Amino acid sequence: MYAIIRTGGKQYQVAEGDRLRVEKLNGEVGDSVELDDVLMVADGEAIKVGQPVVEGAKITAKIIEQGKGKKIIVFKKKRRKGYKMKQGHRQLYTALEIQGISA
């Protein structure tokens, strides 16, 4: 059984026991979260596709880590103008472990 979920403006395919990093969600390490934006649920031959979401479907996940990703360097320059700008960014993320899928 697997599902397609939407969180943080991105879509992920998840199955029970999977670990994945998503955009930052509120909560502490060890907390349980429910994801309601389920776009599709597949259980063998039975496939439910939502328009846009599957009614009553939920994904239960446990937060295993809150952190920051690797630093990304943003560098802008205009030739012959003396304009240079260097900026760094570290994106916040939440690591989840999928506990269950209910359709």
Secondary structure as UniProt FT lines:
FT   STRAND          2..7
FT   TURN            8..9
FT   STRAND          10..15
FT   TURN            16..17
FT   STRAND          19..23
FT   TURN            29..30
FT   STRAND          32..35
FT   STRAND          38..43
FT   TURN            44..45
FT   STRAND          46..49
FT   TURN            55..56
FT   STRAND          58..68
FT   STRAND          72..78
FT   TURN            79..82
FT   STRAND          83..89
FT   STRAND          92..102
//
